[in-house]
Amino acid sequence: MSGFSFPLLKPFNCPRPTCICSIQSLSGRPQRVKMPVYCRICTKMVNSKDIKITCHSCNNLMHAACVNLSASDVQYLEESKEKFTCTSCQGSSRLLRSNSTSSNASNHSNSQPSTLDTNSALASIMETMTKFDTIAEDIASIKKSQKSLAEQVKNCNSNSGRHGGSMTNQDTITNEMQMLKSKLKTMDERIGSAGVDVSNLSRGS
């Protein structure tokens, strides 16, 4: 035994505590030494006899108890080959999905026109067109009455020498003519108001 000596090992500084690093001996031959592994949750060392599990996303090892898993849970995951993801990685994944969904929803809403605004504009246009139709019917009726009264005035004037009461009838007809003219003026104002509404709707759309 006096002629045998163990080589002194010179450690290689590795920044990763979970890897198996090469240790260079003074004799020049590389030696493989397994470095200690620490649980990401409790930061304590994970021994070979401990029940442990590795996160599929971050590849960190942790005690099963630290992530609320029993030995049967770990066994089931290993046998079913299901991938385990720690809570930290799950939270990061949910946050990324949430941001992506919010961004897509915002872009979609900005690119789509407002259905309520479009329906409101169409309803206003239809209402204005209905007003125009009503005004046109009123004007036609007034013009017809005006024409009839004008004929009556003409007949009264031609028969004024033969009928003493025709002047009274003529005055009545003249008053009705004035009323019809006033109604026509009101119709013109309504047409102008409806035209302004249509112009505003056109600019708004």
C-alpha positions as CSV (number, residue, x, y, z in Angstrom):
1,M,0.0,0.0,0.0
2,S,3.0,2.3,0.5
3,G,3.6,2.5,-3.3
4,F,0.0,3.6,-4.1
5,S,-1.3,7.1,-3.7
6,F,-4.6,8.8,-4.6
7,P,-4.3,11.7,-7.0
8,L,-5.1,15.1,-5.7
9,L,-8.2,16.5,-7.5
10,K,-8.3,20.1,-8.7
11,P,-11.9,21.2,-8.9
12,F,-13.3,22.9,-12.1
13,N,-15.4,25.9,-11.3
14,C,-18.7,25.3,-13.0
15,P,-21.6,27.9,-12.7
16,R,-24.2,25.2,-12.9
17,P,-24.7,23.2,-9.6
18,T,-26.9,20.6,-11.3
19,C,-24.4,19.3,-13.8
20,I,-21.8,16.7,-13.6
21,C,-18.5,18.5,-14.1
22,S,-15.1,17.2,-15.1
23,I,-12.5,17.4,-12.3
24,Q,-8.9,17.6,-13.5
25,S,-6.5,15.6,-11.3
26,L,-2.9,16.6,-10.9
27,S,-1.9,13.5,-12.9
28,G,-3.7,15.0,-15.9
29,R,-6.4,12.4,-16.1
30,P,-10.0,13.8,-16.0
31,Q,-12.2,12.5,-13.2
32,R,-16.0,12.6,-13.2
33,V,-17.5,13.8,-10.0
34,K,-21.3,14.4,-9.4
35,M,-21.9,17.8,-8.0
36,P,-24.7,18.4,-5.4
37,V,-28.1,19.3,-6.6
38,Y,-30.4,21.7,-4.8
39,C,-34.2,22.0,-4.8
40,R,-35.4,25.2,-6.5
41,I,-38.2,25.6,-4.0
42,C,-36.6,25.0,-0.6
43,T,-33.0,25.4,-1.8
44,K,-31.9,22.4,0.2
45,M,-29.8,19.5,-1.3
46,V,-31.7,16.8,-3.2
47,N,-30.3,13.4,-2.2
48,S,-30.5,10.3,-4.4
49,K,-33.0,8.7,-1.9
50,D,-35.4,11.7,-2.0
51,I,-38.6,11.7,-4.0
52,K,-38.0,14.3,-6.6
53,I,-39.2,15.6,-9.9
54,T,-37.9,17.8,-12.7
55,C,-39.8,20.7,-14.3
56,H,-40.2,20.2,-18.1
57,S,-40.0,23.9,-18.8
58,C,-37.1,25.2,-16.6
59,N,-35.3,21.8,-16.2
60,N,-34.9,22.5,-12.4
61,L,-35.0,19.6,-9.9
62,M,-37.1,19.9,-6.8
63,H,-38.5,17.8,-3.9
64,A,-41.8,16.3,-4.7
65,A,-43.1,17.4,-1.3
66,C,-42.1,21.0,-2.1
67,V,-44.5,21.0,-5.1
68,N,-47.3,19.1,-3.2
69,L,-46.7,15.8,-5.0
70,S,-46.7,12.4,-3.3
71,A,-44.6,9.4,-4.3
72,S,-47.6,7.9,-6.1
73,D,-48.0,11.1,-8.1
74,V,-44.4,11.1,-9.2
75,Q,-44.7,7.4,-10.1
76,Y,-47.8,8.0,-12.2
77,L,-46.2,10.9,-14.1
78,E,-43.2,8.8,-14.8
79,E,-45.2,5.8,-16.0
80,S,-47.6,7.9,-18.1
81,K,-44.7,10.0,-19.4
82,E,-46.7,13.2,-18.7
83,K,-44.7,16.3,-18.4
84,F,-44.5,18.2,-15.1
85,T,-44.5,22.0,-15.0
86,C,-43.8,23.9,-11.8
87,T,-46.0,26.7,-10.6
88,S,-43.5,29.4,-11.6
89,C,-43.4,28.3,-15.2
90,Q,-47.2,27.9,-15.2
91,G,-47.7,31.5,-14.1
92,S,-45.3,32.8,-16.8
93,S,-47.1,30.8,-19.5
94,R,-50.5,32.1,-18.4
95,L,-49.2,35.7,-18.4
96,L,-47.8,35.4,-21.9
97,R,-51.1,33.9,-23.2
98,S,-53.1,36.6,-21.5
99,N,-51.0,39.4,-23.0
100,S,-51.3,37.8,-26.5
101,T,-55.0,37.4,-26.2
102,S,-55.5,41.0,-25.0
103,S,-53.4,42.3,-27.9
104,N,-55.3,40.3,-30.5
105,A,-58.7,41.3,-29.1
106,S,-57.6,45.0,-29.1
107,N,-56.4,44.8,-32.7
108,H,-59.6,43.1,-33.8
109,S,-61.9,45.6,-32.1
110,N,-59.9,48.5,-33.6
111,S,-60.1,47.1,-37.1
112,Q,-63.9,46.5,-37.0
113,P,-66.4,49.3,-37.5
114,S,-69.1,49.9,-34.8
115,T,-72.3,48.0,-35.7
116,L,-74.3,50.2,-33.4
117,D,-73.1,53.4,-35.1
118,T,-73.9,52.1,-38.5
119,N,-77.4,50.9,-37.6
120,S,-78.1,54.3,-35.9
121,A,-77.0,56.2,-39.0
122,L,-79.2,54.0,-41.3
123,A,-82.2,54.5,-39.0
124,S,-81.8,58.3,-39.1
125,I,-81.6,58.3,-42.9
126,M,-84.7,56.2,-43.2
127,E,-86.6,58.5,-40.8
128,T,-85.5,61.6,-42.9
129,M,-86.6,59.9,-46.1
130,T,-90.0,59.2,-44.6
131,K,-90.3,62.9,-43.7
132,F,-89.6,63.8,-47.3
133,D,-92.4,61.5,-48.5
134,T,-94.9,63.0,-46.1
135,I,-94.0,66.5,-47.0
136,A,-94.3,65.7,-50.7
137,E,-97.8,64.3,-50.2
138,D,-98.8,67.4,-48.2
139,I,-97.5,69.8,-50.9
140,A,-99.4,67.9,-53.6
141,S,-102.6,68.1,-51.7
142,I,-102.1,71.9,-51.0
143,K,-101.4,72.6,-54.7
144,K,-104.5,70.7,-55.7
145,S,-106.6,72.8,-53.3
146,Q,-104.9,76.0,-54.5
147,K,-105.8,75.2,-58.1
148,S,-109.4,74.5,-57.2
149,L,-109.7,77.7,-55.3
150,A,-108.1,79.7,-58.1
151,E,-110.8,78.3,-60.5
152,Q,-113.5,79.3,-58.0
153,V,-112.1,82.9,-57.8
154,K,-112.1,83.1,-61.6
155,N,-115.7,82.0,-61.7
156,C,-116.7,84.5,-59.0
157,N,-115.1,87.3,-60.9
158,S,-116.9,86.4,-64.1
159,N,-120.3,86.2,-62.3
160,S,-119.8,89.2,-60.0
161,G,-122.2,91.3,-62.1
162,R,-125.0,88.8,-61.9
163,H,-124.8,87.7,-58.2
164,G,-124.7,90.3,-55.4
165,G,-123.3,87.8,-52.8
166,S,-120.4,86.7,-54.9
167,M,-118.0,89.3,-53.3
168,T,-118.5,87.6,-50.0
169,N,-117.6,84.2,-51.5
170,Q,-114.6,85.7,-53.2
171,D,-113.3,87.1,-49.9
172,T,-113.7,83.7,-48.3
173,I,-111.9,82.0,-51.2
174,T,-109.2,84.7,-51.0
175,N,-108.7,84.0,-47.3
176,E,-108.4,80.3,-48.0
177,M,-105.8,81.0,-50.6
178,Q,-103.7,82.9,-48.1
179,M,-103.9,80.0,-45.7
180,L,-102.8,77.6,-48.4
181,K,-99.8,79.9,-49.2
182,S,-98.9,79.9,-45.5
183,K,-99.0,76.1,-45.5
184,L,-96.8,76.0,-48.5
185,K,-94.3,78.2,-46.7
186,T,-94.4,75.9,-43.7
187,M,-93.8,72.9,-46.1
188,D,-90.7,74.7,-47.6
189,E,-89.3,75.2,-44.1
190,R,-89.8,71.5,-43.3
191,I,-88.1,70.5,-46.5
192,G,-85.1,72.8,-45.6
193,S,-84.9,71.3,-42.1
194,A,-85.0,67.7,-43.5
195,G,-82.3,68.6,-46.0
196,V,-80.0,69.8,-43.2
197,D,-80.6,66.5,-41.4
198,V,-79.5,64.5,-44.4
199,S,-76.5,66.8,-44.9
200,N,-75.4,66.2,-41.3
201,L,-75.8,62.5,-41.6
202,S,-73.7,62.4,-44.8
203,R,-70.9,64.3,-43.1
204,G,-71.1,62.1,-40.0
205,S,-70.9,58.8,-41.9
